[in-house]
């Protein structure tokens, strides 16, 4: 049940798969190479998941800030980026730090698997910082991360949607029981429903809010800016 023991066996699995890949001629047996590569992805993901739990147990108050995650596109947040980070890193400080973490944790698991002395904490803190810095840099190079201004605009849209729901409850268009009775999976679609329903509130009831058409498309959140001309037509139809 000890996390360090779990880490030891997960690390053994990664080492074993890597050895099999290194001993295989990919050109002679490409199918087996793909099988082993998939096993490596799975075993590394398992190893990183255990490492994440170890850091939460060992250095919970010393973790590097992950506030930058709010800048990432929502579709990236549903996947585990950790494995992608390792394959993207290829070499360099991050992987050297991970190798040091693996060595230190293996040794600790064989000597005192129930404790985390200061040297162990130090290598975990260093790896956590390097991983966070690389994650932000890597994702920023691939996709357009949200600026502070865009984050603020999207928060305004969230407020608009909340006020829209509140007004609908007050006027009797919805009941609290109807909202409470939604299936949890349906609740994930509520923000998207809000994007469809909020234009009436944003265009007529709160015309100075985040959907104000007195501003240019560039000043709007990119959630709605591509539909600037359509919003004008909707406002005209509502009038």
C-alpha positions in Angstrom: 0.0 0.0 0.0 3.0 2.4 0.4 3.4 4.9 -2.5 7.1 4.4 -2.6 6.6 0.6 -3.0 4.1 1.3 -5.8 6.6 3.6 -7.4 9.3 1.0 -7.3 7.2 -1.6 -9.2 5.9 1.0 -11.7 9.5 2.1 -12.3 10.5 -1.5 -12.9 7.8 -1.8 -15.5 9.0 1.3 -17.4 12.6 0.0 -17.3 11.6 -3.4 -18.6 9.6 -2.0 -21.5 12.4 0.4 -22.4 14.8 -2.5 -22.4 12.5 -4.5 -24.7 12.2 -1.5 -27.1 16.0 -1.1 -27.2 16.5 -4.8 -28.0 14.0 -4.8 -30.9 14.6 -4.0 -34.5 11.7 -1.8 -35.4 12.2 -2.3 -39.1 12.0 -6.1 -38.8 9.0 -6.1 -36.5 7.1 -2.8 -36.7 3.9 -4.2 -35.2 5.7 -5.3 -32.1 7.4 -2.0 -31.9 4.0 -0.2 -31.9 2.8 -2.6 -29.2 5.8 -1.8 -27.0 5.5 1.9 -27.6 1.9 1.8 -26.4 3.0 -0.1 -23.3 5.6 2.5 -22.7 3.0 5.3 -22.8 0.8 3.4 -20.4 3.6 2.5 -18.0 5.0 6.0 -18.0 1.5 7.5 -17.4 1.1 5.1 -14.4 4.5 6.1 -13.1 3.7 9.8 -13.3 0.4 9.3 -11.6 2.1 7.7 -8.6 4.8 10.4 -8.6 2.0 13.0 -8.5 0.5 11.3 -5.4 3.9 11.1 -3.8 4.4 14.9 -4.3 1.0 15.6 -2.9 1.9 13.5 0.2 5.5 14.6 0.6 5.6 18.3 -0.5 1.9 19.5 -0.5 2.7 23.0 0.6 5.8 23.4 -1.6 4.3 22.5 -5.0 5.0 24.9 -7.8 1.9 27.1 -8.7 -0.3 25.7 -11.4 -2.3 28.9 -11.8 -1.2 29.0 -15.5 -3.5 26.2 -16.3 -6.4 28.6 -16.6 -4.7 30.0 -19.7 -4.9 26.7 -21.5 -7.7 25.8 -23.9 -10.3 23.7 -22.2 -9.8 20.7 -24.4 -6.3 20.3 -23.2 -7.3 20.1 -19.6 -9.3 16.9 -20.0 -6.2 14.9 -21.0 -3.2 14.0 -18.9 -0.5 16.2 -20.3 2.3 14.5 -18.3 3.1 11.8 -20.8 3.1 14.2 -23.7 5.6 16.4 -21.7 8.0 13.6 -21.4 8.0 12.7 -25.1 8.2 16.3 -26.0 11.2 16.9 -23.7 13.3 14.2 -25.4 16.4 15.4 -23.5 17.5 18.2 -21.3 17.1 19.4 -17.7 13.6 18.0 -17.2 14.5 14.4 -18.1 17.7 14.6 -16.1 15.7 15.7 -13.1 13.2 12.9 -13.6 16.0 10.3 -13.8 17.4 11.7 -10.5 13.9 11.5 -9.0 13.6 7.9 -10.1 17.0 7.0 -8.7 16.4 8.7 -5.3 12.8 7.2 -4.9 14.0 3.7 -5.8 16.7 3.9 -3.2 14.3 5.3 -0.6 11.8 2.6 -1.4 14.4 -0.1 -0.7 15.7 1.5 2.5 12.8 3.3 4.3 9.7 3.2 2.2 7.6 4.9 4.8 9.5 8.2 5.0 10.6 11.2 2.9 13.8 12.7 4.2 15.0 16.2 3.2 17.1 15.1 0.2 14.1 13.3 -1.3 11.9 16.4 -0.8 14.6 18.5 -2.5 14.7 16.5 -5.7 10.9 16.4 -5.8 10.6 20.2 -5.4 13.1 20.7 -8.2 11.4 18.3 -10.5 7.9 19.8 -9.8 9.3 23.3 -10.6 11.0 22.2 -13.8 7.9 20.2 -15.0 5.6 23.2 -14.4 7.9 25.5 -16.3 8.3 23.1 -19.2 4.6 22.5 -19.4 3.8 26.2 -19.7 6.5 26.7 -22.2 5.6 23.7 -24.3 1.9 24.3 -24.5 2.4 28.0 -25.2 4.5 27.1 -28.2 1.8 24.8 -29.6 -1.5 26.7 -29.0 -2.6 30.2 -28.2 -2.9 30.4 -24.5 -5.3 32.8 -22.9 -4.1 36.2 -22.0 -5.0 37.8 -18.7 -7.5 40.0 -20.6 -9.2 37.0 -22.2 -9.4 35.2 -18.9 -11.1 38.3 -17.4 -13.5 38.5 -20.4 -14.5 34.8 -20.0 -15.1 35.4 -16.3 -17.5 38.2 -17.3 -19.3 35.7 -19.5 -19.6 33.3 -16.6 -21.1 36.1 -14.5 -23.5 37.0 -17.3 -24.6 33.4 -17.5 -25.1 33.2 -13.8 -27.2 36.4 -13.8 -29.2 35.0 -16.8 -30.0 31.8 -14.8 -30.8 33.9 -11.7 -33.2 36.1 -13.7 -34.8 33.0 -15.3 -35.4 31.5 -11.8 -36.8 34.8 -10.5 -39.3 35.1 -13.4 -40.3 31.5 -13.2 -38.8 30.4 -16.5 -36.9 27.7 -14.6 -37.3 26.2 -11.1 -34.5 25.2 -8.7 -35.8 21.7 -8.8 -35.4 21.5 -12.5 -31.7 22.6 -12.2 -31.1 20.3 -9.2 -32.6 17.4 -11.1 -30.2 17.5 -14.1 -27.9 14.6 -14.6 -24.3 15.5 -13.8 -23.2 14.9 -17.3 -25.8 17.4 -18.6 -24.4 20.0 -16.2 -21.2 20.0 -18.2 -23.2 21.3 -21.2 -24.7 24.1 -19.2 -21.9 26.6 -20.0 -22.5 25.8 -23.7 -26.2 26.3 -23.3 -25.4 29.6 -21.6 -23.5 30.6 -24.7 -26.6 30.0 -26.7 -29.1 31.6 -24.2 -27.0 34.5 -22.9 -27.1 36.7 -26.1 -30.6 37.9 -25.2 -29.5 38.9 -21.7 -26.2 40.2 -23.0 -27.6 42.2 -25.9 -30.8 43.6 -24.4 -31.0 43.2 -20.6 -27.3 43.9 -19.9 -26.2 45.8 -23.1 -23.1 47.2 -21.4 -21.8 43.7 -20.5 -19.3 41.4 -22.1 -21.5 41.0 -25.2 -21.7 44.7 -25.9 -21.7 45.4 -29.6 -20.4 48.9 -29.0 -17.0 47.4 -28.7 -14.9 45.9 -31.6 -14.7 42.1 -32.1 -11.1 42.3 -30.9 -12.3 43.6 -27.6 -14.8 40.7 -27.0 -14.0 37.3 -25.7 -12.9 34.9 -28.4 -15.9 32.7 -27.3 -18.2 35.2 -29.1 -15.9 37.4 -31.2 -16.2 35.1 -34.3 -20.0 35.7 -34.2 -19.9 39.5 -34.0 -21.9 40.0 -37.1 -24.4 37.3 -36.2 -24.9 38.9 -32.8 -25.8 42.1 -34.5 -28.5 40.2 -36.5 -29.7 38.6 -33.3 -30.0 42.0 -31.6 -31.9 43.4 -34.5 -34.3 40.4 -34.5 -34.8 40.7 -30.7 -35.7 44.4 -31.2 
